[in-house]
């Protein structure tokens, strides 16, 4: 892999690691304009600023990203992104702006553009979805530290699941009768005694650039970084948006 020399110091209560210049990091924010669950959510005001601004500001303030770009098909999103300090070097093509296009394909396209069309070089790509406004710099730092310490090709963030398929999640059979999702693996008397399960929270994805460009689809078999549930809010519905708005209004900060 690539040579990395790291040293540590403490900032605001958590350890930061600074790598030598060889490990350049590209930050990618996928933000299309055609949201169905919460129309125009990426530029909708949340606590006094557009939703996408939280991700841009956190990424830039973290200081470990060498180039932060937004992939979008929407002029307003592009203008807002640039006003908060991100780059929008291209307009996302129509085939990657549909409901069926995957975020992984969007990130691969953006990475290929920066590497091949702009001639830039990055060893690491970090995808940060704008629907996760409550992630913190400490989450980015710890996720990258885990990625580097374990010499990984990919890593993504999760949080403890709200329900557990071994205890209180059911599925319906062909007769429309419910049964425990993981019943074949035994029953457990409580959620606390059930195997731990996690939700993908759509907040942080980290890839080696060479791995991303050659791997055709997203890989679930990866080490994961576990985030607290409230920092993991992923805005897909109006209720999610209102809950995030309430937390920001009350100045709530979840700590471990």
VMD Tcl script that draws the C-alpha trace (Angstrom):
set ca {
  {0.00 0.00 0.00}
  {1.03 3.63 0.37}
  {3.53 4.83 3.01}
  {1.97 6.57 5.97}
  {3.71 8.23 8.88}
  {1.31 9.34 11.60}
  {1.64 11.31 14.78}
  {-1.05 12.12 17.33}
  {-2.26 15.15 19.20}
  {-5.43 15.95 21.12}
  {-7.99 18.48 19.94}
  {-11.31 19.17 21.69}
  {-11.10 15.94 23.64}
  {-10.28 13.46 20.87}
  {-7.11 12.27 19.23}
  {-6.24 13.51 15.75}
  {-3.77 11.84 13.43}
  {-1.91 13.75 10.76}
  {-0.49 11.83 7.80}
  {2.26 12.79 5.41}
  {1.19 14.40 2.08}
  {1.32 11.08 0.16}
  {-2.12 10.14 1.54}
  {-4.27 12.65 -0.30}
  {-7.99 12.51 0.44}
  {-10.84 13.31 -1.95}
  {-14.17 14.17 -0.34}
  {-17.34 13.48 -2.34}
  {-20.85 14.66 -1.52}
  {-23.59 13.15 -3.74}
  {-26.60 15.51 -3.81}
  {-29.22 15.21 -6.51}
  {-32.16 17.57 -6.86}
  {-35.00 15.07 -7.28}
  {-35.64 13.95 -3.70}
  {-39.09 12.39 -3.32}
  {-39.41 11.86 0.46}
  {-38.45 15.44 1.37}
  {-38.61 17.64 -1.75}
  {-35.60 19.93 -2.20}
  {-34.19 18.65 1.08}
  {-30.52 19.27 0.23}
  {-31.07 23.04 0.07}
  {-33.95 23.24 2.53}
  {-33.11 25.43 5.56}
  {-32.29 23.45 8.69}
  {-31.47 25.45 11.78}
  {-30.79 28.55 9.70}
  {-28.73 27.09 6.83}
  {-29.20 24.63 3.97}
  {-29.04 20.94 4.87}
  {-26.02 20.33 2.64}
  {-24.09 23.09 4.40}
  {-23.67 20.95 7.54}
  {-21.77 18.25 5.65}
  {-19.64 20.76 3.73}
  {-18.71 22.72 6.87}
  {-17.88 19.62 8.93}
  {-15.71 18.21 6.14}
  {-13.79 21.46 5.59}
  {-13.36 22.20 9.31}
  {-12.02 18.69 9.86}
  {-9.04 19.66 7.73}
  {-8.10 16.21 6.42}
  {-9.78 16.50 3.01}
  {-7.61 17.88 0.21}
  {-10.41 18.45 -2.31}
  {-14.15 18.50 -1.55}
  {-16.52 18.17 -4.48}
  {-20.28 17.86 -4.86}
  {-21.86 15.68 -7.54}
  {-25.25 17.15 -8.46}
  {-27.65 17.58 -11.35}
  {-29.23 20.69 -9.80}
  {-28.16 24.32 -10.35}
  {-29.41 25.55 -6.98}
  {-27.60 22.80 -5.09}
  {-24.44 23.61 -7.04}
  {-24.67 27.32 -6.19}
  {-25.24 26.61 -2.49}
  {-22.39 24.10 -2.40}
  {-19.94 26.55 -3.96}
  {-21.05 29.33 -1.59}
  {-20.11 27.11 1.38}
  {-16.70 26.20 -0.02}
  {-17.12 22.99 -2.02}
  {-16.30 22.50 -5.71}
  {-18.81 21.45 -8.37}
  {-16.55 20.60 -11.33}
  {-19.19 18.93 -13.52}
  {-22.93 18.42 -13.94}
  {-24.01 14.91 -12.99}
  {-25.20 13.02 -16.09}
  {-28.93 12.16 -16.35}
  {-28.45 8.38 -16.06}
  {-26.91 8.92 -12.60}
  {-29.69 11.27 -11.46}
  {-32.57 8.79 -11.40}
  {-34.21 6.99 -8.47}
  {-32.52 3.76 -9.56}
  {-28.97 5.12 -9.77}
  {-26.82 3.97 -6.85}
  {-24.72 6.29 -4.72}
  {-21.78 3.96 -5.35}
  {-22.03 4.52 -9.11}
  {-22.27 8.28 -8.51}
  {-19.12 8.23 -6.39}
  {-17.25 6.08 -8.92}
  {-18.22 8.49 -11.71}
  {-17.09 11.54 -9.73}
  {-13.81 9.89 -8.78}
  {-13.12 8.91 -12.37}
  {-13.80 12.49 -13.48}
  {-11.39 13.99 -10.97}
  {-8.68 11.40 -11.64}
  {-8.98 11.06 -15.43}
  {-10.44 14.36 -16.65}
  {-8.75 16.67 -14.15}
  {-5.58 14.59 -13.83}
  {-5.55 14.66 -10.03}
  {-4.32 11.92 -7.74}
  {-5.88 10.76 -4.47}
  {-5.17 7.66 -2.42}
  {-8.40 7.81 -0.39}
  {-11.99 8.74 -1.26}
  {-14.48 9.66 1.45}
  {-18.19 9.77 0.57}
  {-20.27 12.00 2.85}
  {-24.01 12.06 2.18}
  {-25.66 15.45 2.86}
  {-28.60 13.77 4.62}
  {-26.49 13.20 7.75}
  {-26.17 16.69 9.26}
  {-25.31 15.58 12.81}
  {-22.10 13.65 12.12}
  {-19.12 15.26 13.84}
  {-15.45 15.71 13.06}
  {-14.66 13.07 15.68}
  {-16.64 10.56 13.61}
  {-14.62 11.37 10.50}
  {-11.37 11.16 12.42}
  {-12.14 7.85 14.11}
  {-13.44 6.29 10.91}
  {-10.30 7.29 8.99}
  {-8.10 6.11 11.86}
  {-9.79 2.68 11.77}
  {-9.42 2.58 7.99}
  {-5.69 3.36 8.11}
  {-4.82 1.28 11.17}
  {-6.35 -1.83 9.59}
  {-5.03 -1.14 6.07}
  {-8.53 -1.49 4.60}
  {-9.84 -1.14 1.07}
  {-13.27 0.04 2.24}
  {-15.14 0.98 5.40}
  {-18.59 2.39 6.15}
  {-20.44 3.69 9.17}
  {-23.30 2.07 11.05}
  {-25.22 2.60 14.26}
  {-26.96 0.24 16.71}
  {-30.22 -0.96 15.15}
  {-33.54 0.20 16.59}
  {-35.04 -3.28 16.25}
  {-33.45 -6.72 16.34}
  {-34.31 -9.52 13.86}
  {-33.45 -12.12 16.52}
  {-36.00 -10.69 18.97}
  {-38.58 -8.15 17.71}
  {-38.51 -8.02 13.90}
  {-40.93 -10.21 11.95}
  {-41.53 -11.06 8.29}
  {-44.66 -12.41 6.59}
  {-44.86 -15.83 4.96}
  {-46.92 -16.79 1.88}
  {-50.07 -16.94 4.06}
  {-49.43 -13.44 5.38}
  {-48.60 -14.85 8.81}
  {-45.79 -13.21 10.77}
  {-42.73 -15.06 11.96}
  {-39.52 -13.92 13.62}
  {-36.97 -12.94 10.96}
  {-34.12 -14.98 12.40}
  {-36.19 -17.72 14.03}
  {-34.14 -20.49 12.44}
  {-31.13 -19.35 14.49}
  {-32.93 -19.75 17.81}
  {-34.98 -17.56 20.13}
  {-33.75 -15.09 22.70}
  {-35.66 -13.88 25.79}
  {-34.75 -10.19 25.37}
  {-33.09 -7.78 23.02}
  {-30.17 -7.48 25.43}
  {-29.40 -11.20 25.11}
  {-29.83 -11.23 21.31}
  {-26.84 -10.90 18.95}
  {-26.00 -7.25 18.30}
  {-27.12 -5.92 14.93}
  {-26.47 -2.59 13.25}
  {-28.06 -0.27 10.70}
  {-26.18 1.31 7.83}
  {-26.60 5.01 8.65}
  {-25.52 6.49 5.31}
  {-23.06 8.87 6.94}
  {-19.45 7.86 6.11}
  {-17.98 5.65 3.39}
  {-14.21 5.40 2.89}
  {-12.45 3.73 -0.04}
  {-8.97 3.25 -1.40}
  {-9.16 4.98 -4.75}
  {-7.65 2.05 -6.62}
  {-10.19 -0.30 -5.01}
  {-13.13 2.00 -5.80}
  {-12.20 2.35 -9.45}
  {-11.88 -1.40 -10.04}
  {-14.72 -2.69 -7.84}
  {-17.96 -2.57 -9.88}
  {-20.44 -2.58 -6.99}
  {-20.69 -1.80 -3.30}
  {-19.23 -4.39 -0.92}
  {-21.07 -5.05 2.35}
  {-18.36 -7.37 3.69}
  {-16.29 -4.65 5.27}
  {-15.14 -3.43 8.64}
  {-17.52 -0.78 9.98}
  {-17.28 2.28 12.19}
  {-20.05 2.39 14.83}
  {-21.63 5.81 15.45}
  {-24.13 6.80 18.17}
  {-27.77 6.65 17.02}
  {-28.61 10.36 17.26}
  {-25.48 11.42 15.38}
  {-26.60 8.89 12.77}
  {-29.87 10.57 11.78}
  {-30.32 10.05 8.04}
  {-32.95 12.39 6.60}
  {-35.24 10.40 4.33}
  {-38.65 11.58 5.56}
  {-40.33 14.73 6.81}
  {-40.29 13.27 10.33}
  {-36.49 12.80 10.10}
  {-36.10 16.42 9.04}
  {-38.27 17.73 11.88}
  {-36.44 15.58 14.44}
  {-33.04 16.85 13.28}
  {-34.41 20.39 13.38}
  {-35.54 19.90 16.97}
  {-32.16 18.53 18.08}
  {-30.32 21.42 16.45}
  {-32.74 23.96 17.92}
  {-32.24 22.52 21.41}
  {-28.46 22.45 20.96}
  {-28.34 18.74 21.70}
  {-24.99 16.98 21.24}
  {-24.71 13.25 21.76}
  {-21.48 12.09 23.37}
  {-20.22 8.58 24.08}
}
mol new
graphics top color blue
foreach p $ca { graphics top sphere $p radius 0.5 }
foreach p [lrange $ca 0 end-1] q [lrange $ca 1 end] { graphics top cylinder $p $q radius 0.2 }
display resetview
